[in-house]
């Protein structure tokens, strides 16, 4: 559980450009060889790269200073200085990059293999050979390299998934994920067992699959930071569709659903544009008569299923409904 890191602050510094050379050509049989200084090498970039095999920012928790190589000085006889090596930082898809001083969003990484230069290496300086002209045929100066870029950056991860599980603590979200995927989240009979988002790949018919995210439980007032609050509400933004889960033993199913919807609305009204599915969990304790009673109080306009992850009831129908929704 401690391996999921969704927020880090790192220091990045690119390489400075190597200065150009002011070498003057001197050979035995060449009395006035003139300028022959080479250009300096470019400083290395710091590049962020999307990697679909990464699910957490954990590696950056222990390596908070990222520095690229400096460019080498220009050499004699117009030899170009070696460019500094670029540094690649692999991050999960769904990573937001923000300026640590202003909090301004700079860009986000959403595709596998996507590369964005975070800190650009300084350009190498020109050697003195570039400054020769009819007036000054022996310039004894060269251009210095461009300085490096540096600064503190915030990386914030929003989980990318096809379907996100939304519900109060202890609604059975982790149990469902553990049953229909290979994920093994912590499960216990008390609130806030899930302290980090869990992702699972759910196999479907004909070797298809989709990704399900178990988001830590929301409580009333989560949009104000109560409970686990704002720390995990942002993960819901990146899910294609939302599966609301309300346990069968809830005192008021409709009210619980309305509280969940309101928390999403208060956090970000755009979340209400996502397709919603409603699952009444732990329904193996219900008979047909009780199910009919619950149906009467459920909100209209949302597809609803009765499921039980423990008893393996309604799970095939649920996966069929999720797949149709995603398509």
C-alpha positions as CSV (number, residue, x, y, z in Angstrom):
1,X,0.0,0.0,0.0
2,X,2.9,2.4,0.7
3,X,4.2,1.9,-2.8
4,X,1.6,4.1,-4.5
5,X,3.0,7.7,-4.6
6,X,0.9,10.2,-6.5
7,X,2.6,13.5,-5.6
8,X,6.3,14.4,-5.6
9,X,8.3,17.6,-5.7
10,X,11.6,17.3,-7.6
11,X,14.5,19.6,-8.5
12,X,15.5,19.6,-12.1
13,X,18.5,21.2,-13.8
14,X,19.5,20.9,-17.4
15,X,23.1,21.2,-18.6
16,X,24.7,24.5,-19.5
17,X,26.1,25.0,-23.0
18,X,29.8,24.6,-23.4
19,X,31.7,27.8,-24.3
20,X,33.2,28.2,-27.8
21,X,36.9,28.1,-28.2
22,X,39.1,31.1,-29.1
23,X,42.0,29.0,-30.4
24,X,44.3,30.5,-33.0
25,X,45.8,28.2,-35.5
26,X,49.5,27.8,-35.1
27,X,51.5,25.5,-37.4
28,X,55.2,25.5,-38.4
29,X,54.7,26.6,-42.0
30,X,51.6,28.7,-41.5
31,X,52.6,32.1,-40.1
32,X,49.2,33.5,-39.7
33,X,46.8,30.6,-39.4
34,X,43.9,32.7,-38.1
35,X,41.0,31.6,-35.8
36,X,40.2,27.9,-35.6
37,X,38.1,27.6,-32.4
38,X,35.3,25.1,-32.3
39,X,31.8,25.5,-31.0
40,X,30.8,24.4,-27.5
41,X,28.4,21.4,-27.1
42,X,24.7,21.7,-26.2
43,X,23.8,21.1,-22.5
44,X,21.7,18.0,-21.9
45,X,17.9,18.3,-21.6
46,X,15.7,17.0,-18.8
47,X,12.9,15.1,-20.6
48,X,9.8,13.6,-19.2
49,X,8.6,10.5,-20.9
50,X,5.2,8.7,-20.6
51,X,5.6,5.0,-19.7
52,X,2.5,2.8,-19.6
53,X,4.3,0.3,-17.5
54,X,4.6,2.7,-14.6
55,X,1.7,3.1,-12.2
56,X,3.2,5.3,-9.5
57,X,5.7,8.1,-8.9
58,X,7.5,6.0,-6.3
59,X,11.0,6.0,-8.0
60,X,11.1,9.8,-7.9
61,X,10.4,9.8,-4.1
62,X,14.0,8.7,-3.6
63,X,15.6,10.6,-6.4
64,X,14.5,14.2,-6.1
65,X,17.4,15.9,-7.8
66,X,17.5,15.3,-11.6
67,X,20.6,16.8,-13.3
68,X,21.7,16.6,-17.0
69,X,25.3,16.8,-18.2
70,X,26.9,20.0,-19.3
71,X,28.1,20.6,-22.8
72,X,31.8,20.4,-23.4
73,X,34.1,23.3,-24.4
74,X,34.8,23.8,-28.1
75,X,38.1,22.4,-29.2
76,X,41.0,23.3,-31.4
77,X,40.9,23.2,-35.2
78,X,37.2,23.8,-35.2
79,X,36.4,20.7,-33.2
80,X,32.9,20.8,-31.8
81,X,32.5,20.1,-28.1
82,X,30.5,17.0,-27.1
83,X,26.8,17.6,-26.3
84,X,25.7,16.8,-22.7
85,X,23.7,13.6,-22.3
86,X,20.0,14.1,-21.9
87,X,18.2,12.7,-18.8
88,X,14.9,10.9,-19.4
89,X,12.5,10.7,-16.5
90,X,9.8,8.0,-17.0
91,X,6.4,8.8,-15.4
92,X,3.0,7.1,-15.4
93,X,0.3,8.2,-17.9
94,X,-1.9,10.8,-16.3
95,X,0.9,12.8,-14.7
96,X,0.4,16.5,-14.3
97,X,3.5,18.8,-14.3
98,X,3.2,22.0,-12.3
99,X,5.5,24.9,-11.4
100,X,6.3,24.5,-7.7
101,X,6.4,28.3,-7.1
102,X,3.2,29.3,-8.8
103,X,1.2,26.1,-8.9
104,X,0.6,26.7,-12.6
105,X,-0.1,23.6,-14.8
106,X,2.7,23.4,-17.4
107,X,1.6,20.3,-19.3
108,X,0.5,16.7,-18.8
109,X,1.7,13.3,-20.0
110,X,-1.2,11.1,-21.3
111,X,0.4,8.8,-24.0
112,X,2.9,6.0,-23.9
113,X,6.2,7.2,-25.3
114,X,5.2,10.9,-25.2
115,X,8.2,13.0,-24.6
116,X,8.3,16.6,-23.3
117,X,11.4,18.7,-22.6
118,X,11.0,19.9,-19.0
119,X,14.3,21.8,-18.8
120,X,16.1,22.7,-22.0
121,X,19.8,22.4,-22.1
122,X,21.8,25.6,-22.9
123,X,23.0,26.1,-26.4
124,X,26.7,25.8,-27.0
125,X,28.7,29.0,-27.6
126,X,30.2,29.7,-31.1
127,X,33.9,29.5,-31.6
128,X,36.0,32.4,-32.8
129,X,36.0,31.2,-36.3
130,X,32.4,32.5,-36.7
131,X,33.5,36.1,-35.8
132,X,36.2,36.4,-38.5
133,X,35.5,39.2,-41.1
134,X,37.3,41.5,-43.4
135,X,37.8,44.0,-40.6
136,X,38.8,41.6,-37.8
137,X,40.5,38.6,-39.3
138,X,42.0,37.4,-36.0
139,X,39.2,37.5,-33.4
140,X,40.5,36.4,-30.0
141,X,37.2,35.9,-28.4
142,X,34.4,33.3,-28.5
143,X,30.8,33.1,-27.4
144,X,30.1,31.7,-24.0
145,X,27.5,28.9,-23.7
146,X,23.9,29.6,-22.7
147,X,23.2,28.9,-19.0
148,X,21.2,25.9,-17.9
149,X,17.6,26.0,-16.7
150,X,16.7,24.8,-13.2
151,X,13.8,24.8,-10.8
152,X,11.5,22.8,-8.5
153,X,8.7,21.0,-10.2
154,X,5.6,19.2,-8.8
155,X,4.5,16.0,-10.4
156,X,0.9,14.9,-9.6
157,X,-0.7,11.7,-10.8
158,X,-4.3,11.3,-11.8
159,X,-5.1,7.6,-12.3
160,X,-6.1,6.7,-15.9
161,X,-8.7,4.0,-16.0
162,X,-11.8,2.9,-18.0
163,X,-14.1,2.6,-15.1
164,X,-13.8,4.1,-11.6
165,X,-15.4,2.8,-8.5
166,X,-17.2,5.5,-6.4
167,X,-18.7,4.8,-3.0
168,X,-18.6,5.4,0.7
169,X,-15.9,3.5,2.7
170,X,-16.8,-0.2,3.2
171,X,-19.1,-0.3,0.2
172,X,-17.4,-3.4,-1.2
173,X,-15.3,-1.7,-3.9
174,X,-12.0,-3.4,-3.0
175,X,-13.8,-6.8,-2.7
176,X,-15.3,-6.4,-6.2
177,X,-11.9,-5.4,-7.7
178,X,-10.2,-8.4,-6.1
179,X,-12.8,-10.8,-7.4
180,X,-13.0,-9.7,-11.1
181,X,-9.3,-8.8,-11.6
182,X,-5.9,-10.0,-10.4
183,X,-5.5,-7.0,-8.1
184,X,-5.1,-7.7,-4.5
185,X,-6.1,-4.6,-2.5
186,X,-6.3,-4.7,1.3
187,X,-9.7,-5.7,2.5
188,X,-11.2,-5.5,6.0
189,X,-14.5,-4.7,7.7
190,X,-13.8,-1.1,8.6
191,X,-13.8,2.2,6.9
192,X,-10.8,3.5,4.9
193,X,-9.2,0.1,4.4
194,X,-8.2,1.5,1.0
195,X,-5.7,4.3,1.5
196,X,-4.4,4.4,-2.1
197,X,-6.1,3.9,-5.5
198,X,-5.8,0.4,-6.8
199,X,-5.9,-0.6,-10.4
200,X,-6.9,-3.9,-11.8
201,X,-7.1,-5.3,-15.4
202,X,-10.5,-7.0,-15.7
203,X,-10.6,-9.8,-18.4
204,X,-13.6,-9.8,-20.6
205,X,-14.9,-12.0,-23.4
206,X,-12.7,-12.9,-26.5
207,X,-9.5,-11.8,-24.7
208,X,-10.7,-8.3,-24.3
209,X,-10.1,-6.3,-21.1
210,X,-10.7,-3.0,-19.4
211,X,-9.0,-1.2,-16.5
212,X,-10.9,-0.7,-13.2
213,X,-9.8,1.8,-10.5
214,X,-10.8,1.4,-6.9
215,X,-10.8,5.0,-5.5
216,X,-10.5,5.4,-1.7
217,X,-13.9,6.0,-0.1
218,X,-15.6,9.3,-0.3
219,X,-17.5,10.7,2.7
220,X,-19.9,13.6,3.0
221,X,-17.7,16.8,2.9
222,X,-14.9,15.2,0.9
223,X,-14.8,18.1,-1.5
224,X,-13.8,20.3,1.6
225,X,-11.0,17.9,2.4
226,X,-12.8,15.8,5.0
227,X,-11.7,12.1,5.3
228,X,-9.3,11.4,2.5
229,X,-11.0,14.2,0.6
230,X,-9.2,16.1,-2.1
231,X,-6.3,13.8,-2.0
232,X,-8.2,11.2,-4.1
233,X,-11.1,13.0,-5.7
234,X,-8.8,14.1,-8.5
235,X,-8.3,10.4,-9.6
236,X,-11.9,10.2,-10.5
237,X,-11.4,12.9,-13.2
238,X,-9.5,10.5,-15.5
239,X,-11.9,7.7,-15.6
240,X,-14.1,7.2,-18.7
241,X,-17.1,6.0,-16.7
242,X,-18.1,5.8,-13.1
243,X,-19.5,2.8,-11.2
244,X,-21.3,3.9,-8.1
245,X,-21.5,1.3,-5.4
246,X,-24.0,1.4,-2.5
247,X,-24.3,-1.6,-0.1
248,X,-27.6,-3.4,0.2
249,X,-27.7,-2.7,4.0
250,X,-27.6,1.1,3.5
251,X,-30.2,2.9,5.5
252,X,-31.2,5.1,2.5
253,X,-29.9,4.1,-0.9
254,X,-31.2,7.1,-2.8
255,X,-29.8,9.6,-0.2
256,X,-26.4,7.9,-0.2
257,X,-26.3,8.1,-4.0
258,X,-27.2,11.8,-3.9
259,X,-24.5,12.5,-1.4
260,X,-21.9,10.9,-3.6
261,X,-23.1,12.8,-6.7
262,X,-23.1,16.1,-4.8
263,X,-19.5,15.5,-3.6
264,X,-18.4,15.0,-7.2
265,X,-20.4,18.1,-8.3
266,X,-18.9,20.3,-5.6
267,X,-15.4,19.1,-6.5
268,X,-15.7,19.4,-10.3
269,X,-19.1,19.8,-12.0
270,X,-17.7,18.2,-15.2
271,X,-17.6,14.9,-13.4
272,X,-21.4,14.7,-13.8
273,X,-21.0,14.5,-17.5
274,X,-19.4,11.0,-17.2
275,X,-21.6,8.0,-17.8
276,X,-22.8,6.5,-14.5
277,X,-23.7,2.9,-13.5
278,X,-25.2,2.0,-10.1
279,X,-24.4,-1.3,-8.4
280,X,-26.1,-2.4,-5.2
281,X,-23.4,-4.5,-3.5
282,X,-23.6,-7.2,-0.9
283,X,-27.0,-8.1,-2.4
284,X,-26.7,-11.8,-1.7
285,X,-28.5,-11.1,1.6
286,X,-31.6,-9.8,-0.4
287,X,-34.6,-11.7,-1.7
288,X,-36.6,-10.6,-4.6
289,X,-39.1,-8.8,-2.5
290,X,-36.4,-6.7,-0.9
291,X,-34.8,-6.0,-4.2
292,X,-38.2,-4.7,-5.5
293,X,-38.4,-2.4,-2.5
294,X,-34.9,-1.0,-3.1
295,X,-35.7,-0.4,-6.8
296,X,-38.6,1.9,-5.9
297,X,-36.3,4.3,-4.0
298,X,-33.4,4.3,-6.5
299,X,-32.8,7.4,-8.8
300,X,-34.2,7.3,-12.3
301,X,-32.2,7.4,-15.5
302,X,-29.3,5.3,-14.3
303,X,-28.8,1.6,-15.0
304,X,-28.7,-0.5,-11.8
305,X,-27.6,-4.0,-11.0
306,X,-27.7,-6.0,-7.8
307,X,-24.4,-7.8,-7.3
308,X,-22.4,-9.7,-4.7
309,X,-18.7,-10.1,-5.1
310,X,-18.4,-12.6,-2.3
311,X,-21.2,-14.8,-3.7
312,X,-20.2,-14.2,-7.3
313,X,-23.7,-12.9,-8.2
314,X,-24.4,-10.5,-11.0
315,X,-20.7,-10.1,-12.0
316,X,-21.0,-11.4,-15.5
317,X,-23.9,-9.0,-16.1
318,X,-22.0,-6.2,-14.6
319,X,-19.0,-6.7,-16.8
320,X,-21.3,-6.9,-19.9
321,X,-22.9,-3.6,-18.8
322,X,-19.5,-1.9,-18.2
323,X,-18.2,-3.1,-21.6
324,X,-21.3,-1.8,-23.4
325,X,-20.9,1.5,-21.6
326,X,-17.3,1.9,-22.5
327,X,-18.0,1.1,-26.2
